[in-house]
Amino acid sequence: MRENRPRDRWFPYAVIALLLAVLAGGTISNLVRFPQPQLVSEGIPHASVRSALGNDPYDDMIRHALSDLDALTLPNGATLAGENGPWRYVWPRDASFVAVARCAIGEYDKALAELAFLNRVRPAKGRWEARYTETGARVGDGRTPQLDGSGWVLWATWFCRAGDKYWDMVRQSADEIVAELGPDGLPSPSPDYWERPERELTLGTVAPLLTGLRAAAGIATSLHHSPEAARWWTAAEKLSAATDRVFGPDYPRTPAQATSFVEPGLAPVSLQGGRDAIVTVLGPPFAPARPVVSTAIDTTYGVLTQPNGGVTPGEDWRADGVSWTPQTALFALSAAARGDQDTANALLTWLDHHRTRTGALPEKVNRDLHPAGEAPLAWTAALVVLTVAALHGDLPIPS
């Protein structure tokens, strides 16, 4: 037996101390590289309105969310993403969610005004712009058009049963998606809700397009436009099969670089690609439930949950410990629509507890649990309203 010399006794402690020093250094470096964001505004002071959802444990949050959406909505019907600076524009994605949230609680006139604005600014051909000015003009900031807008607008139009009123917008958006699909059934890369140039196709583009094509086909069927319905259903099936083939079974942000088949009979595991909160859009209330997708959503939620309790947009997002409220609310909506009330309520409670002093839902919650970024944020407000509506009853699913 080897003699236990003094060096042997202290050596493990030295290794542990060294590892702790490396970890501490990495943490300090990360905090320097990614300082905590600050709150741009406490929100919009106003008298809150009565909730359309009746007696509800989240009544105060919903009342403030609806008040904020009203305050952010312009006389021309469009809703700004936020009140200040770079948020003071209209994103087709955000506006679509606002329209859906309003329809979900019976505010049809306000929802139709939102869709009317989108109809006025829709492209004659090609992709929707990333965002528009208050008057509907293109924003010349270098951001290229985003294909996902076609999917979001179609979903909102279908949800609000406004396909007959905005048939031209439906046809243009759906045909644009079909035109973008290549021989492999997938579109070319496009910026998505991460708002950055993309070299690879992302799930942030594919998931909304799937929802949009199903919604468009549903609209065409209800209006007896049989040729369009057949064309869009065929495209949806083609895109769905390609998505499963390229992104499945884990549905990461970008196609997995490899798939590991560990043992016969076990499900394959994708390698690389990075988890993304947009996986929620592959399931209810955006698409019919499937076990493989539910598993991917639950796994992604676990991966993206931050120490502060909220969710980061993606595994490849900044490693700063900051949670983003739209993505946290997306997981809440997904849970509510899939019948997981415990998760939905836990996330809604977290969002409720991290509002600003005026009651507004902020864009982010930083590492020390303080609200950060823009407040209020229209997308988060709409998602919270929609989630509570989902807890009160089933939301329609395009299928």
Phi, psi and omega in degrees: 000136183287140180291136180277090183280163181306320181300323181295331182285321183269345186300314179300323180293325178294319179297315180298317179299319179296316179297318178297322178295319178296316179297318179296319178297319178295321179295315179298317179299319180293322179293326178289317181291325183235078179295154182295134178290156179253163179280126180286318182207148177288343181127188184257113178293128178193166175279130182287154181261168179287137179290140177276359184257008176071207181288115186212145180297341179255024186303316182294319179295319180293318179300317178292321180298317179292321176298318180293320177297320177297319181292329180274351181272128183275164178302334179277004175099342183282146176251125177289149177294325178199172186276337193246146168040239185291351176268350187277058178219173180248113174269132176306323179297306182299316181297324179295317178295323178297316179299316180296316180299318180294318179295326181296335180248011173089011178270066188292321182298317179292324179294317180293328176294322176298313180294327178296320177297314179299322178296324180290329184259001184301146180290145176296327173202161179086195186278155172291150173293157178299321179200165183230158176285176179302330181266358179097008180278158177291143178266115183273067181244014178091351179286131180277160177304152184241127183292331184297338179303324179299320180290316182297316182295320178297317179299315181296319180296319178293314183302319182273005178055046183245020182298325179291323182287327184237044182299321180298321178293321178298311183296318181296315183292316181293318179294328176295318178298313180301317181295334182279342184285129180272183179302334179275001179087002183243152176279172176281164180302148179207149170301152178227210186291350174285349174057050177212157177298145181233131175272334180248154173294138182243155175296336177296339173266315186295314186299312178296327179293322176299313178300317182295317180295319177297319179295316180297317178297322177295319177297312181298321179296315181294333180263005177064034172265078189299316180300316179294318180300315180295318181295318184284326175295318179299316179295321179296317179295321179296315180292321180297315180296319179293322179296315178297320183291319188266325184257336183290161002268356185263342179053062177282180181297314177239157183307137180299140180285338178201161177232131183261123174256093190292314185206141178306134180094344178266148179293140178294154180239126180282146179246136181070188180096322177078126177292149183218138181298340182291352175302336178302333184283351175278353180235184179305144005268016183266336183206157178301148181290141174220138182304318183296324179286318178301319177297316179296320179295312182296319178295317180297320178302316178296320181291321188270352179293131183267163179302334180278358174103344178267197187233141173268153182302323184199164180295330179264013176284176179302133180274068186245000179075007181271136176262145179251128186290327178298319181288323174299317180290329175298318177292326176295316179297316179301315180297315180299317183289336180263006176087008179268079185292328181298312179293317180301314181292323179297318181287322176297320178296319178299314178298319180298321184283348184243031173281167178282177181295337176273358180093004183279149174274120183276171178288323186221165170229120187278184189298328181266020172072018175268141175302147182213166180076202181284144174212131356281162175247122187298319182299314179296317180301315179296318180296321179294316177300316182293323179294316179295323175298321179295327177291334180276341182177162182295136174268146178295147181236125176292125184210000000 
